[in-house]
Amino acid sequence: MLEEKFINTLNYIELDWQNAGTFSNEYALLLQSIGAELDNFFKVYCGFAAEDRKNMNDYCTFVLNDYSDIVNQKVLIPEQDMKFGNPQLDRVD
C-alpha cells in the first residue's frame, strides 16, 4: 500500500534530483507511515516487546551484527540516473 501511494505521487511530482527539496503533506504522511512500519519490523527482528520505546540506535546493533555490509549498499534508479547510499562512501578525498 505504501509503495502504491508513493508511485501515485509520481503522477504529480517527477522523480528527479531537481525535485529533491519538494515538500508535500502526502510525503510527510508517507514518511511517518514508513517509519512506523520499520519500527514494528525492527522490534520483531530484534526481539523487543511491542510496547518498548526503541529507536534506530537500538536497532543498529542487531542489524549491523547480522548484516555489517549494509552500510555499503546503494539503491540505484538507473532510469532517473539516481543513486542513494552512504554519502561518505562516494566522497573523493
Secondary structure, 3 states (H helix, E strand, C coil): CHHHHHHHHCCCCCCCHHHCCCCCHHHHHHHHHHHHHHHHHHHHHHCCCCCCCCCHHHHHHHHHHHCHHHHHCCEEEHHHCEEECCCCCCCCC
